[in-house]
Amino acid sequence: MTLLSYILVYRRFLLVVFSLLFLLPLPLIFHTKEAECAYVLFVVAIFWITEALPLSVTALLPGLMFPMFGIMPSTQVASAYFRDFHLLLIGVICLATSIEKWNLHKRIALRMVMMVGVNPAWLTLGFMSSTAFLSMWLSNTSTAAMVMPIVEAVAQQIISAEAEAEATQMTYFNESSNHGLEVDETATGQENKIEKMKPVPSNDAEKISSKMEMEKNSVTGARYRSKKDHMMCKLMCLSITYASTIGGLTTTTGTSTNLIFTEHFNTRYPNCRCINFGSWFMLSFPITILLLLLSWIWLQWLFLGFNVKEMFNCGKTKTIKEKACAEVIRKEYQKLGPMRYQEIVTLILFIVMALLWFSRDPGFVSGWSALFSEYPGFATDSTVALLIGLLFFLIPAKILNKTTPTGETVAFDYSAMITWKEFQSFMPWDIAILVGGGFALADGCEVSGLSRWIGNKLSPLGSLPVWLIILISSLMVTSLTEVASNPATITIMFPILAPLAEAIHVNPLHILLPSTLCTSFAFLLPVSNPPNAIVFSYGHLKVTDMVKAGLGINILGVAVVMLGMFTWIEPMFDLYNYPSWAPTVGNETMP
């Protein structure tokens, strides 16, 4: 093997070693806690961005390096790895486990698609709406993985139905031609027969044969009847991955990015008490709706064209394609059978959890948390999540029977809605550790004084207009999240952006909210997030397709977030005034 081959084979090992050695002069030369913490921060950030080590393994480095540098004792660092966030995550995963176990997610998706109709444009919007709704409560990855097989089945059925329709038309055309030939033969004889035969195949038959040319997909082996069919497959794939990401913006539990921000924010600003499930939903729901509609229009125009007249022609008879599509969805829904007891229980608990989240502390009226006025702030969204989550382990799902030696069947036990083994298979322990590492890193930045130092160094940015600072930070985060994981991006950027807001005396929410939302805008590459990779694996897309479509969605996303920050979100949190719950940064500088 050549030297270059060895370097390629051991590239991750070499990256880890050289990163540690290259940055080592930082703590050795300055000998300050700020410099030592910066060394840990840079090392962790490089490993997260490059994934030289697994993300969760990199997240354990603060637990090793902070005690070694004397920044925080090991017991204090360890306590950061399990916070209120983890209790909330456990409750949400219990709900997600039951939803997927009993196929409630598939029933919801198919029912919503059946409601919007079978016109291709409306069908795409139906899939996007159902995917976005599911993604509010399930992980983006699970949602995309669940919906894509349904979309693929519908797309293939549409293609085969059109092929059958054209075959039928060709048969009818040939029969009509033969009938005309017999008439000509009787009336004018053999010469006229030959003349009549010549123009028939040269026009319509050639058109049909050109339409029937098949374009082969080199990845899946699937064949498209025409370029339009290929474009339709691309459109439906991209609509699913983008909708699963956009839907996750809506709730604090919709994606790990929102959960990480909420926990970091409430930990750094405990006196704020302004970010909870209800307030987040109110600020993000309009963004989700606007971005979902704009994405639908953009993708429709980019791949199939946006024919408004055809879309709203309500009296038009359904085409064979639309009938075939409706039949596929109907059959898939019929396979589920009538709604079972387990699905009903899951749906009820799902609704109860959402209502308790919304009504805990809605802000404009007193919520049920006021019943515990002696302990303000004790009950959080994680309290609700744990309550409902524990019920899934308690409520009976079905009775277990056994046969006695006499041949009699008797009940001896019952199985709950979910089991611990099923919960473990759904629980993203890697995300839990990753988030814990982020909390430990944030605590180290505070204890060492690195956060204050960063804030002071960034204070000259206060001379820029606020909208420009928000735009720069949003674009920076959007760019970074294309090459790094979303949780890693928000974990790296929060300790930088929060001190920046405090240093320039701007409401932290004014910078942190748009940056957090833009962290989810990983639309460009298959490796940017798991939903992108899932739809890319079906073989209908090229990287250039994702870049072309994703760039437009990224621009639309940043624009919608900016619009929201200066319209309906501003009065919700009084963003133009520096709040009393945020600290006032002094003039400390790094030695």
N, C-alpha and C positions, 0 to 999 in steps of 0.2 A: 504493500500500500504506500502511496505517496504521502508526503507531509500534509498536503491539502486534504487528502482523504481522511487522515487521522483528525485533522482539525474539524472537519464536518461531522465525523462520528462523535467526537467529544465536545462539540460546540457548547452544549449546555453546561457541562462541567467547567469548561474554560471560562465561560461567561460568569459563573458564580465566583470562581477563584479570582479572576482579574477585577471584577467589580469590587470585591472586598479589599483587594490590595490597592487598587487605583484610588479609592476614596479614603484609604486609611490615613493619609496625611492630614485630613480635616480635623479629627480629634487629637492627633499627635501634636500638631502645630499650635492650635488655639487653646487647648486644655480647658475648655469651658463646657458646662452642661449643655448649653445651646448647640455647640458644635458637635458634641457627642450624640445628641438626639438627632441633629441634622444628618449625621452619618447613618444612623439607623433608618431614618426616613428615606434617604436616597437609595440605600441598599434594598429596602423593602419595595420601594416604587419601581426600581429597575427590574426586580424579580417578578413583580406583578405584571408589568407591561410586557416583558419578554416571555413570561411563563417558563423561565429557566428551571424553576421548581414548581410543583403543583401549588395552586393559589392558597389552599388551606395550610400547606406546609410552610410557605412563606409567612403566613399570618402568625405562625408560632414564634417567629424570630424575635419580636419585641419581648416575649416572655423569657427568652434566653439572653438578649443583649442589654436590656435595661438594667437588670441586676448587676451584670458584669461592669457596666459603666457607672454604677452607683446612682442612676437616675431615679429608679423606683425599686423598692424591695420586692422580692418574688411574690410574696403573699398579696401585695397590692396589685401587681400586674395580673396575677391569676384571677382576681375578682372581676377584672374588666372583661374576661372572656365569657361571662354569663350575666346578662342583663335582662331588663324587662322585655326587650326585643325578643329574646329567645322564648319566653313564655307565650308571647303573642304568636310567634311562628309555630310553636307546638300546637296551639289551638286551631290555627288556620289549616295546618297540615292534616289534622284530624278531620276537618270538614272536607278538604280536598280528597282525602282517602276514601271517605264514604261516597262522595259524589262520583268518583271514577269507578269504585267497586260495584256500585249498583246501576251504572250507566245512565245516571241522571243527566250528565253533561251531553251525551249524545241525543237524548230526547229533547233537551232544550234547543240544541243547535238545529236539529231537523225540523222541529216545530216552527222556529223562527224563520227558517228558509221557506217552509211551506206557506207562511203567511204573506210573504212579499211577492210571490208569483214566480214564473219560470222564464220571463224575458231575460236574455243573457245579462243585460246591464243590471236589472233589478235582482237577478240571481246572485251576481257578484256582491251587490250591496247587502243582500240577505246573509250571505256567508260572512261578510266583513262585520256586520252587526252582531250576529250570533257569536262569532269568534271574539270580538271585543268584549261582549258581555261576559262570556265565560272567563276571559282573561282578567276581569276585575277580581275574581275570586280564586281562580286557579293560577298556577305558574304559567308564564308565557310559553315555556317549553312544552308543558303537558297539553296546553290548549292547541298549539300548532300540531303536535303529534296526534292528537285525537281527531281534529277536523280534516287534516290533509287526506287520509284514506277515503273519506266521504267525497271530497272534492275531486280526487283522482277518478273515482268510480263514475261520478257524474260527467266529467270531461270525456272519458273514454266512451260512455254511452252516447253522448251527443255526437261524437265522431262516427261511431258505428251506425247510428240512426240516420245520419245524413247520407252515408254510403248506401244504406238500404233504400232510402228515398230516391236517390239518383238511379239506382239499379232498376227500381220500379218504373221511373220515368222513361228510362232507356227501353225497357220491355214494351211499355205502352207505345213509344215512338216507333219501334220496329214493327209492331203489329199494325199500326196505322199506315206505315209505309207499304207493307205487304198488301194491305187491303187496297190502297191506291194503285198499286202495281197491277193487281188483277183487273181493276176497272179499265186501266189504260190498255192492257193486253187485249181485252175484249173489243174495245172501241176502235183502236187505231193500228193494232198489229204489233209485230215484233220490233220494228224500228223505233216506234214511239216508246215502247217499253224500255229500250236501252237508254234513250234520251232522258226519260223520267228517272231512271236509276242513278244517273251521274251526280246530280247536285245534292242528293239527299245526304250521303255520308260526309260530303266535303264541308258542310256548314255545321249543323247541330251536333253530329257525331264527333267532330273534331273538338268542339267546345266541351262536350262531356268528357272526352278522353283527357283533355288538358286539365280539367278539374280533378280528375281521378288520379293524377300523378301523385305518388306517395313520397313524402319527405321522411327519411328515416332518422330517428333519434339515436345517435351513436352510443349514448349512455345506457338507456333503458331498452333499446330495441323497439320501442313503440313507433308507430307510423302515423303521420299526419296526412290527411287527404289534401290539405292545402296550407298555404302560409297563414291564412286566417285561423285555421284550427290550431296551428302552433302558437300564434299570438294569443289565442284564447287560453291555452294551457299556461302560458307565461303570466297572463293577467291574473288568473285564478290563484296560481301559486304565490305570486307577490302580494296579492290582496290578503292572503291568510297570514303570512309572516308579519306584514305591516299592521294588520288589525290586532294581532295578538300582542304586539308591542304597544300600540296606541291604547288599547283597552286597559293594559296594566297601569297606565298613568292615573286612572280614575280614582283608585282607592289606595290607602296607605299599605294595604296588604296585597295589592295587585302585583307588585314586583319587589324584589329584594332591595332595589335602589331606594324606593320610597320608605321602606321600613328602616333602612340604615340611616337615612337623613332624619327621619322622625326621632329615632333614638338619640342620635348625635345632638340634634337641636335641643331636645328636651333635657338632655344631660348638661349641655353647655349653658342653656338659658332656662333654668328650672322655674323662674318666676313668670315666664311668659304665659304658659298654659293656653296657648292659642292654636297649637297644631294638634288636632285629633282627627279621628275618622270623619266626623261630620264636616269640620271646616275644610279639610283637604278635599273632600268630595265636592263641596260647593265651589272651590276655586278651580278644580281640575276637570269637572264634568263638562263645562262649556268648551274647554280646550280639546277634550276628547271628541266631542261631537263635531266641532269645526274641522279638526284635523282629519277625522274619519271621512267626512264628506269631501273635503278637498283632495284627500288621497284617492278616493274613489274616482273623482272626476279626472285627476291627473293620470291615473293608471288606465282608465277607460279611453281617454283621449290618446295616450301614448301608444297603446297596443291595438285598439279596435276602432278608434274614432268615437266622438261623442255626438251621436245623432239624436238630438232632442225630439224631433218629430216622430221618429220611430219608437222612442222610449215611451212617449205619452199617447200613442195611438191605441186608446183603450178598446175601441170597437173592432180592432183587427183580429182576424182569426188566428189562433195559435198555429205556429209552424210545427213541422214534424220534429224539429230539434227541440222546441219547447215542450212538446208533449212527451218526448222521450226523457227529457230532463225531469219533468214532473213525475213521471212513472218511476224513475230510479229513486227519487227522494221518498215517494209514497211507499215503495217496497221496503226501503231501509227503515222507515218509521214503523211499518207493520211488523217487521221482524222483532221489534222491541216488545210487542204485545201490549196489553193494558197496563196501566201504571200500577206497580206493585206496592205493597205495604212499605217495604224498605225505602223505596223512592219517595213515598209520601212523607215518611219520618225525616228523611234527609232534607227534603224541601222545607218542611216546617222548621227544623232546627236552623237551616240556612236563613230563612226569613227572620226568625227570632234573633239570631246573631246580628244581622244587619240592622234591625230595628233597635236593639240595645246599643249598638255602636252609635247610631244616629242620635238617639235620645239621651245618651249619657251626659253630654254637656254641649247642646247645640249652639249656645252663645246668645241667640236672640230671646230665648226663654230658659227657665230653670229646667235642668234635666233630672234624671233619677239619681244622679250623684249627690244632689242636694239633700237626699234622705240621710246621707252620712256626713252631715255638716261638721260633726265633731272631728272627722278625719279628712279634711280637704286634701284632694290630690292623691289619696291612697288608692282609690279604685280607678283603674285605667282601662284602655281597650284590651290589654292583655288579660285583665280580670274576666271580661266577658268571653274572650276567646277560650280561656281555660275552662270556664263554666260549661260552655256548649261542647267543648272538646271532650271533657270528662263524660258527658252524657252519651257520647257515641260508644264508650266502653261499657255503659250501663244498660242502655235500652235494648231489649231483646230484638233480634232480627228473625230468628227462626228456632223452633223447638228441635232438640236432638233426641232421637229415639234409639232404643236398643231392643233386641229380641231376647226374651228370657228363655231358659232351658225348656219351658213348656210350650214355646212357640208363640207366646203372647208378645206383642209390641207395646212397650211402655216408654213414656217420656222420662228422661233422667237428668236433663240439663237443657240450657239454651245457649245459643251463640249470640254475642253482642253485634252491634252494627259493624264494628271494625275490631280487629285483633291487634295486639301489640306488634306482632310480626308484620302485619300489613302496614301499620303505621311506620315502622322502621324502614320499610322498602320505599316509602314516599318521602320520608324526612330528609331534607338536604343537609346532612351534617357538615358537608364541606362549606356550605354557605354560612352555617352557624359559627364554625371556627373562623372563617374569613372575617365575618362581622366582628367577632370577639377580638381578633387581631387589630382591626381598625379602631375599636374602642380603646384598646391598650395603647396604640400609637397616638391617638388623640390625647389621652391622659398624660403620656410622656411628654408631648409637646407643651402641655400646660404646665406641668410640674417643672420642667427644665427651663421654661421661659422662652422657648423657641417661638411659640405663637405670638407673644408680645413683640419679639424682635422682628418677625416677618411683617407684622402689622405696621410697625414703625418704618420699616424699609419701603413698604408699599404706600405709605401715606401721601407721597407726591401725586399719586393717581387721583387724589381728591380734587385736583384742579380740572379734571375732565368732567364733562356732563354725565349725569347718572345713567342716562340711557345708553351712552357709549360704553361705559364700564360694564353694564349689564350685557350689552351686545358682544363685547370682547370676551367676557367670561363665558358666555353661552357658546360662542363659536369655538373657544378653546376646549371646553368640555366636550362638545359635539365631535371635535376632531380627535381628541384623545380616546374617546370611548369606541371609536372605530377599530383601534388596534389593541385596546385593553378591555378587560371585562367591565361591565357596568358597575358591579359592586366595588371592584378595585378602583375604578375611576372616582366614584363619589367618596370613597374612603381616603384617597390621596388628596382630593381637592378641597374637602371640607375644612381641614386644619389650615388651609391657605386662604380660602375665601372668607371664612368667618373673621379672622383677624383683620383682613383687608377692609371689610365693612366697618368694623369698629374703629379702625385707624382713620378712615376718611369720614367718620361720623355719619354713616348712612345706615338706615334700618337694615339689620342683617337679612331679614326676609326678602328685601328688595333684590339682593344679589343671590342669596342661597336658593330661593324658590325656582327662579328660571334655570339656574345652573343644574339643580336636581332634576327638573323635568327634561332638560336637554341631555342629561346623561343617558337617558333611555333611547335617544335617537341614533341607534347603531343600525343604519339601514343599508350601508354601502356594500359590504363584503359578506360572503358566506360565513366567514369566521368571526364576524363582528358579534354575533350572539347566537344561541342555540336554535331559535326559530328559523333564522336565515339558513343555517346549515341543514335543518330538516327538510325544508322545501327545496333547497338546492339538490339534495340527494335524489329527488325524483327524476332528475335528468332533463327537465324541460328548459332550464335556464342556463345561460352563460354568465360568467362574472361581469361581462360588459353590460348585460341586461340589468343586473342588480345595481351596478354603479350608475347607469343612466337613470333608472327609475328612483334609486335611493337618494341621489343628489337632489332631485326635485322635492322629495319628501322631507329631506333634512332642511332645505330652505323654507318650505312651508311650515315645518314644525317650529323653527326658531321664530319665524314671523308671527305665528299664532300665539306663541308664548309671550313675545314682546307686546302684542296687542292686549293680551289678558292682563299683563303686569300694569299697564297704564290705563285700564278701563275698570273692569269689575273687581279685580283683585286689590287694587289700591285702596278703595274705601273699606274693604273688609278688615284690613290690618293697619290702616292709617300709615301707609308706607313712607310718606313724605316727612314724617317727624321721627326724630331719633327717640326710641322708646326708653322708658325708665328701667326696663328689665335687662337692657344690654349694658355692659360695663363701659366705662370711659377709659380709653387707652392713655397711659402716661407717656412720658418721653424717654423711657428706658431704651438704651441701645446695647447692642451686643459688644462685650469687651473685646 
